[in-house]
Amino acid sequence: MKLLILTQYFPPEVGAPQNRLFELAQRLQAKGIDVEVLTAMPNYPQMEIHKEYKGKRYVQESIGDISVKRTWIYVSQDKGIVQRLLNYFSFVISSLWFGLLKVEKKDVLMVESPPLFLGITAYILSKVKKAKLIFNVSDLWPESAEKLDIIHNKLLLNLATKLEEFCYKKSVLISGQTQGICTNIKDRFPNKKVYWLKNGVDINFYDINKVSTSTFRKDKGFEDNDFILFYGGIIGHAQGLEVILKAAQILKDIKDIKFVLLGNGPEKSNLLQMRAQMQLDNVFFYDAVVKSQMQAIITQTDAAIIPLKRLDLFKGAIPSKIFENLALKKPILLGVEGEAKTLFIDEGKCGLSFIPEDYNDLAKNILILYNDKNLARQMGDNGLKYAKDNFNRDIIAEEFYKELISL
């Protein structure tokens, strides 16, 4: 079987879809599927083309055993809707052009959404290359764009909704990253086959026993007895990271409680300004690191804070940063309602939940873990077991492989 994965985001970029798709591609390739990836020049989240790809229109390379074709994309650090749409549609056009010229006939084409507009390229290529279309939904668009106040234009929203419906109808399989996404699509398209292609973790990669002794605490000037609360990931609008700074303000008199935010994104400058205005000396920002360096940092922390804004939209969300923290036996402080809370707090007992955007509730739960290290340790142990039993990437890939063969 020949499979083409069409995605705007792929390593060496750092991020959730990048890691998830690469891990899946590797495992499918190992099972005998000929996997090829059509993606953009790496630029996310800094929104700057990596220097070795600058000025190029098309690049063909390999990452491990995976053949990767990259095409030009327009990038700008301007956050306006026009620049955002230019970013999306530039890749729609370039991936279609080079896809038609450079990609051979395929059996299956799997496209990652968002961006939803990439469905245009996916449909045309699937027809020309005679491939069955799988539409993989990691975030419901345009619903998310509207509720996050990213897109306001009603005409554009209506056109995007029609495109969403068209893409679903033309797919032989719709896969969703969460049960909430799958339920939403099933309710609207009861005659379509919908599959839960859940996210997960490479348990072996994140084996805590294999992590070399990290010097993160020493290098950054933290004390051995500091209780470090960690956020690692995109510093964006959806995460509502202001809640961490406000909780830090409440707890600033407890000198050995420290907050570390590691990552880049569009809201970082605003949060840095907020920290300065609040005069917080217990909050530390660091730039994003590659995946291979992340686990050594996480092992040096005491608990992970995983927030999202309090929107009904996010009740079906499962932030990917949950998994690496569970695999490294770190208790989580989860500010996400709905599916994630049910799975990882109520069922898995992997940590404590706080009301999204409620900094008083977050501070209260931080103190529970700070004052009860045995509880924190037990929740960390629970997290690793729950991840092994329910979100092992090897098992996820094996089940999806069977689904592909059945097509």
C-alpha positions in Angstrom: 0.0 0.0 0.0 1.2 3.5 -0.9 0.1 6.2 1.5 0.6 10.0 1.1 0.3 12.2 4.3 -0.6 15.8 3.4 0.1 18.2 6.2 1.2 21.8 6.7 3.1 20.8 9.8 5.9 18.3 10.1 9.3 17.9 11.8 11.9 19.4 12.2 9.2 21.8 13.5 8.3 21.3 17.1 4.6 20.7 18.0 1.8 18.3 18.6 0.7 17.5 15.1 4.3 17.3 13.9 5.2 14.7 16.5 2.0 12.7 16.2 2.1 12.4 12.4 5.8 11.6 12.3 5.4 8.9 15.0 2.5 7.4 13.1 4.3 7.5 9.7 7.3 5.7 11.2 5.2 2.9 12.6 3.2 2.4 9.4 6.4 2.4 7.3 7.8 -0.3 9.6 4.7 -2.4 9.0 5.3 -2.4 5.2 3.2 0.6 4.1 5.1 2.9 1.7 4.6 6.3 3.4 5.4 9.6 1.8 4.8 13.1 3.3 3.9 16.3 1.4 4.4 19.2 3.6 5.6 22.9 3.9 9.0 24.4 4.4 9.5 24.3 8.2 8.6 27.6 9.9 6.2 27.0 12.9 5.8 28.3 15.5 8.3 31.1 15.0 6.7 31.9 11.6 10.1 32.1 10.0 11.4 29.7 7.4 14.3 27.7 8.8 17.6 29.0 7.4 18.5 25.9 5.4 15.2 26.1 3.5 15.1 29.8 2.9 14.5 30.8 -0.7 13.6 27.3 -1.9 10.4 26.4 -3.7 10.7 22.6 -3.5 12.8 20.2 -1.4 12.9 16.5 -1.4 14.5 14.8 1.6 14.2 11.9 4.0 13.6 11.9 7.7 14.6 8.5 8.9 12.9 6.1 6.5 10.2 8.6 5.5 10.3 10.3 2.2 9.4 14.0 2.6 8.5 16.5 -0.1 8.4 20.1 0.9 6.9 23.1 -0.9 7.0 26.8 -0.6 4.8 28.6 2.0 4.2 32.3 2.7 5.0 33.2 6.3 4.6 36.4 8.3 4.8 37.3 12.0 1.8 39.5 11.5 -1.2 37.9 13.3 -3.9 39.5 11.1 -6.5 37.4 9.3 -5.2 38.4 5.8 -1.7 37.2 6.6 -3.1 34.0 8.2 -5.1 33.2 5.0 -2.1 34.0 2.8 -0.1 31.5 4.9 -2.8 28.8 4.5 -3.6 29.3 0.8 0.1 29.7 -0.3 0.6 26.1 0.8 -2.7 25.0 -0.6 -1.5 26.2 -4.0 2.2 25.1 -3.8 1.4 21.7 -2.4 -1.2 21.2 -5.2 1.2 22.3 -7.9 4.2 20.2 -6.8 1.9 17.4 -5.7 0.6 17.1 -9.2 4.2 17.2 -10.6 6.2 15.2 -8.1 3.9 12.7 -6.4 3.3 9.4 -7.9 0.0 7.4 -7.9 -1.1 6.5 -4.3 -3.6 4.1 -2.8 -4.5 6.4 0.1 -4.2 10.1 0.8 -4.5 11.2 4.4 -4.8 14.9 5.0 -4.4 16.7 8.3 -6.9 19.4 9.3 -6.5 22.2 10.3 -5.9 24.0 8.2 -9.2 23.1 6.7 -8.4 24.7 3.3 -5.8 22.0 2.7 -8.8 19.8 1.9 -8.9 21.5 -1.5 -5.5 20.1 -2.4 -6.3 16.8 -0.8 -9.5 16.3 -2.9 -7.9 17.2 -6.2 -4.8 15.1 -5.6 -6.8 12.2 -4.4 -8.7 12.2 -7.7 -5.7 12.7 -9.9 -3.6 10.1 -8.1 -6.6 7.7 -7.8 -6.2 7.6 -4.0 -8.9 7.0 -1.3 -9.2 10.1 0.9 -8.9 10.0 4.7 -9.7 13.3 6.4 -7.9 13.5 9.7 -9.4 16.1 12.1 -7.3 17.3 15.0 -9.4 20.4 15.5 -12.9 21.2 14.3 -12.8 24.0 11.7 -14.4 26.5 11.1 -16.1 26.0 14.5 -12.8 26.5 16.4 -11.8 29.6 14.4 -15.1 31.2 15.1 -15.3 30.4 18.8 -11.7 31.5 19.3 -12.5 34.8 17.6 -9.8 34.1 14.9 -12.3 34.5 12.0 -15.2 37.0 12.1 -16.2 37.3 8.5 -19.6 35.5 8.1 -19.1 34.9 4.3 -15.7 33.3 5.0 -17.2 31.2 7.8 -20.0 30.0 5.6 -17.7 29.1 2.8 -15.4 27.3 5.2 -18.4 25.3 6.6 -19.4 24.3 3.0 -15.8 23.2 2.4 -15.8 21.2 5.6 -19.0 19.4 4.6 -17.6 18.7 1.1 -14.4 17.2 2.5 -16.2 14.9 4.8 -18.6 13.7 2.1 -15.7 13.0 -0.3 -13.7 11.0 2.3 -13.9 7.2 2.6 -12.9 7.6 6.3 -12.9 10.6 8.7 -10.6 10.2 11.6 -10.7 12.4 14.7 -8.2 13.0 17.4 -10.6 12.9 20.3 -13.9 11.2 21.1 -15.6 14.6 21.2 -14.5 15.4 17.6 -15.7 12.0 16.4 -19.1 12.4 18.2 -19.5 15.8 16.6 -18.9 14.5 13.1 -21.0 11.4 13.6 -23.9 13.5 14.7 -23.7 15.7 11.6 -22.8 13.0 9.2 -24.4 9.7 10.4 -23.7 7.9 7.2 -20.0 8.5 7.2 -17.4 6.1 8.7 -15.7 7.9 11.6 -12.6 6.5 13.4 -11.0 7.6 16.7 -7.3 8.0 15.8 -6.2 9.1 19.3 -3.0 10.7 20.2 -0.6 9.0 22.5 3.0 8.5 23.6 6.1 6.5 22.7 6.5 4.8 26.1 10.0 3.6 25.2 11.2 7.0 24.1 10.0 8.5 27.4 11.3 5.7 29.6 12.2 7.6 32.8 14.9 5.0 33.6 16.7 5.8 30.3 17.0 9.6 30.9 20.5 10.7 31.7 21.0 12.9 34.7 19.8 16.4 33.7 21.5 19.6 34.8 18.4 21.8 34.1 17.9 22.9 37.7 21.6 23.7 38.2 22.0 25.4 34.8 19.0 27.7 35.4 19.9 28.5 39.0 17.1 26.5 40.7 17.6 24.9 44.1 17.2 21.2 44.7 14.2 21.8 47.0 12.4 24.2 44.6 8.9 22.9 43.7 8.8 23.6 39.9 5.5 23.9 38.1 6.0 23.4 34.4 4.3 24.4 31.2 5.9 23.3 27.9 4.3 24.0 24.5 2.9 26.6 22.3 2.4 30.0 24.0 -0.8 30.9 22.2 -4.2 32.4 22.7 -6.1 29.2 23.3 -4.0 28.1 26.2 -5.1 31.0 28.4 -1.7 31.1 30.1 -2.5 34.2 32.1 -4.0 31.9 34.7 -0.5 30.7 35.5 0.9 34.1 36.1 -2.1 35.1 38.3 -1.7 31.9 40.3 2.0 32.7 40.7 1.1 36.1 42.0 -1.0 34.5 44.7 1.8 32.1 45.7 4.8 34.5 45.3 5.5 34.6 49.1 6.2 30.8 49.1 9.8 31.2 47.8 10.4 27.6 46.8 7.4 27.4 44.4 8.6 28.3 40.9 6.9 28.5 37.6 8.6 27.6 34.3 7.0 28.3 30.9 9.0 26.8 28.0 8.0 27.5 24.4 7.3 30.1 21.8 4.2 31.5 20.3 2.1 34.6 19.5 1.2 35.4 23.1 4.7 35.2 24.6 5.5 38.9 24.3 2.2 39.8 26.0 2.9 37.4 28.9 6.4 38.7 29.3 5.0 42.2 29.6 2.4 41.0 32.1 5.1 39.3 34.2 7.1 42.6 34.3 4.0 44.6 35.3 3.2 42.1 38.1 6.8 42.1 39.2 6.8 38.3 39.4 10.3 36.9 40.2 8.9 33.3 40.5 8.0 32.9 36.8 10.6 32.0 34.3 10.3 31.9 30.5 12.5 29.8 28.2 12.6 29.2 24.5 11.3 26.0 22.9 13.6 23.0 22.7 13.6 20.0 20.4 11.7 16.9 21.5 14.9 15.0 22.3 15.8 17.6 25.0 12.3 18.0 26.5 12.3 14.8 28.6 15.5 15.7 30.4 13.8 19.0 31.4 10.5 17.5 32.5 12.3 15.0 34.8 13.6 18.0 36.7 10.1 19.5 37.4 7.6 18.5 40.0 4.2 18.9 38.2 2.8 20.0 34.9 0.2 22.7 34.4 -2.0 22.1 31.3 -4.6 24.8 30.8 -7.0 25.9 28.1 -9.5 28.7 27.9 -12.9 28.0 29.4 -14.9 27.4 26.2 -17.4 24.6 25.3 -15.2 24.0 22.3 -12.4 22.6 24.5 -14.6 20.1 26.3 -13.6 17.6 23.6 -9.9 18.6 23.6 -7.0 16.5 24.8 -3.8 18.6 24.9 -0.9 16.5 23.6 1.5 17.7 26.3 -0.4 15.5 28.8 1.2 12.4 27.4 4.9 13.2 27.8 4.3 14.3 31.4 2.4 11.1 32.2 5.2 9.0 30.6 7.7 10.7 32.8 5.6 10.2 35.9 4.7 13.8 36.5 1.3 14.7 38.1 -0.7 17.1 36.0 -2.8 20.1 37.0 -5.4 20.0 34.3 -7.4 23.1 33.5 -9.5 21.5 30.8 -13.1 20.4 31.2 -14.9 17.5 29.5 -13.2 14.5 27.9 -9.6 15.2 29.1 -10.8 15.6 32.7 -12.9 12.4 32.5 -10.0 10.4 31.1 -7.0 11.6 33.0 -8.4 12.9 36.3 -11.6 10.9 37.0 -10.5 7.6 35.5 -6.7 7.7 35.4 -6.1 9.6 38.7 -3.1 11.2 37.1 -3.4 14.6 38.8 -5.8 17.3 39.9 -8.2 19.4 37.9 -8.9 23.1 38.2 -11.6 25.3 36.7 -10.2 26.7 33.4 -9.1 30.3 33.8 -9.7 30.2 37.6 -6.3 31.2 39.1 -7.5 30.8 42.7 -8.5 27.2 42.0 -5.2 26.6 40.3 -3.3 28.0 43.3 -5.3 25.9 45.7 -4.5 22.7 43.8 -0.8 23.6 43.5 -0.7 23.9 47.3 -2.3 20.4 47.6 0.6 18.8 45.6 3.2 21.1 47.3 2.1 20.0 50.7 1.6 16.3 49.9 4.6 15.0 48.0 3.4 11.4 48.5 0.2 12.2 46.7 2.1 13.9 43.9 4.3 10.8 43.6 1.3 8.4 43.5 -0.4 10.5 40.8 2.8 10.4 38.8 2.8 6.6 39.0 -0.8 6.4 38.1 -0.2 8.5 35.0 2.5 6.3 33.6 0.4 3.2 34.0 -2.7 4.9 32.5 -0.6 6.0 29.5 0.9 2.6 29.0 -2.5 0.9 29.1 -4.5 3.3 27.0 -2.4 5.6 24.9 0.6 3.6 23.7 1.6 4.8 20.2 2.6 1.2 19.1 -0.9 -0.1 19.8 -2.6 3.0 18.2 -0.6 2.5 15.0 -1.3 -1.2 14.9 -5.0 -0.6 15.2 -4.9 2.1 12.5 -2.8 -0.1 10.2 -5.6 -2.7 10.4 -8.1 0.0 9.5 -6.0 1.1 6.5 -5.8 -2.5 5.2 -9.5 -2.9 5.5 -10.0 0.0 3.1 
